[in-house]
Amino acid sequence: MTNTNSRVFNFSAGPAVLPEVVLEQIQSEMLSLPGVGSSVLEISHRSKDFDEILNDATSRIADLTNLPDTHEVLFLQGGSALQNVMMPMNFLTEKSQTADVIVTGAWGKKTAAEVSRFGNLNIAWDGNDSSYNKVPKQDELQLTPNAAYCHLTSNETIQGVKYWDLPETGDVPLLVDKSSDLFSEPIDIEKYGLIYACAQKNAGIAGVNVLILKKELLDRCDDRLPSYLDYSKHSKAGSRFNTPPTFAIYVTGLVCKWLQEEKGGLASISQFNQDKASLLYNEIDQSNGFYSGHAAKDDRSIMNVVFTLKTEDLETQFLTEATQAGLTTLKGHRSLGGIRASIYNAMPIEGVESLAQFMADFARKNG
Ligand SMILES: Cc1ncc(COP(=O)(O)O)c(C=O)c1O
């Protein structure tokens, strides 16, 4: 049950599967970029050739997201973990200011944990009581009227919970961790103050963080900050404050090109992702309780499908047999257990069909 190149179907949560055509292009250009005569790994980040790579990746992101003039794209390092620190550092300029954080899972919890170092933390909602299986309704949120910002995680990668409808926060800028669902669906950038995503799930490889930032927020950045941690310094330097992760930016550009040219953009990939996720959720729902989905139905992620079986032994058997069938990396996160199938943009439909069939067969034999 492997695909044509005997590559397995890899359901890793990240770093995760890449489109095969992207891997092939990287391979074919590895020794020499067309017209350059050197590998992308060997050229200066200040060269004209890298200018083209950076501009190309930026303009493809702008095209995919219909980027308005009010916002700009930045490429930073340090993963989403560093963003959790940079947000409060930059935007809580006084200790008396408050950041609202909506905690819908493990990543939101980590974001919240960094805030109090720099200012007041207000947990606007916390899904702990329901094991982080849902997102709040607007009237459940305890928002602070003059908060410096409100943060949420649009797709909780570990719990498989998706924030489908953004909350209304008035004039308070919405800062969103989109690490595991950026580019999975059309996006209305105007609603966001800041979007950030580590690329290794849906936008490329580890090493680069894609940011889309509302320019007017740059005026709020605390100018006492160490330069490297100041968004406005990175903005002024056009993502080249220091040597950027050149190879990772190149790969993000190729992934965006694949999305535009082979997948028909974000509306079309969104339908593809819905179709893939439905195959797995249908197996869960039709299994008479053999499989139990973690997320509440309305808040199900279409990127990370998280479920359990009745016993840990059965889960171990499921994982062993799935691996033998060429369906790998399905083990749930160590904090939650169970099974997690990460089915980002680049997971082919054949991989999900194989997994759905495997789930049906496994339930029939062991139910
Ligand atoms: C939603 C979310 N936020 C943050 C992170 C952390 O990203 P990084 O390891 O790049 O710091 C992850 C990665 O697993 C994630 O899924």
The ligand as an SDF file (V2000), in Angstrom:
LIG
                    3D

 16 16  0  0  0  0  0  0  0  0999 V2000
   -0.1210   25.2320   16.2930 C   0  0  0  0  0  0  0  0  0  0  0  0
    1.3530   25.1530   16.5720 C   0  0  0  0  0  0  0  0  0  0  0  0
    1.9610   26.1960   17.1560 N   0  0  0  0  0  0  0  0  0  0  0  0
    3.2740   26.1950   17.4270 C   0  0  0  0  0  0  0  0  0  0  0  0
    4.0810   25.1250   17.0990 C   0  0  0  0  0  0  0  0  0  0  0  0
    5.5430   25.1720   17.4300 C   0  0  0  0  0  0  0  0  0  0  0  0
    6.2880   25.4110   16.3070 O   0  0  0  0  0  0  0  0  0  0  0  0
    7.8830   25.4140   16.3660 P   0  0  0  0  0  0  0  0  0  0  0  0
    8.3200   24.0470   16.7920 O   0  0  0  0  0  0  0  0  0  0  0  0
    8.2760   25.7490   14.9600 O   0  0  0  0  0  0  0  0  0  0  0  0
    8.2980   26.4570   17.3330 O   0  0  0  0  0  0  0  0  0  0  0  0
    3.5020   24.0220   16.4740 C   0  0  0  0  0  0  0  0  0  0  0  0
    4.3640   22.8870   16.0780 C   0  0  0  0  0  0  0  0  0  0  0  0
    4.2490   21.7670   16.2610 O   0  0  0  0  0  0  0  0  0  0  0  0
    2.1070   24.0250   16.2220 C   0  0  0  0  0  0  0  0  0  0  0  0
    1.5000   22.9760   15.6590 O   0  0  0  0  0  0  0  0  0  0  0  0
  1  2  1  0
  2  3  1  0
  2 15  2  0
  3  4  2  0
  4  5  1  0
  5  6  1  0
  5 12  2  0
  6  7  1  0
  7  8  1  0
  8  9  2  0
  8 10  1  0
  8 11  1  0
 12 13  1  0
 12 15  1  0
 13 14  2  0
 15 16  1  0
M  END
$$$$
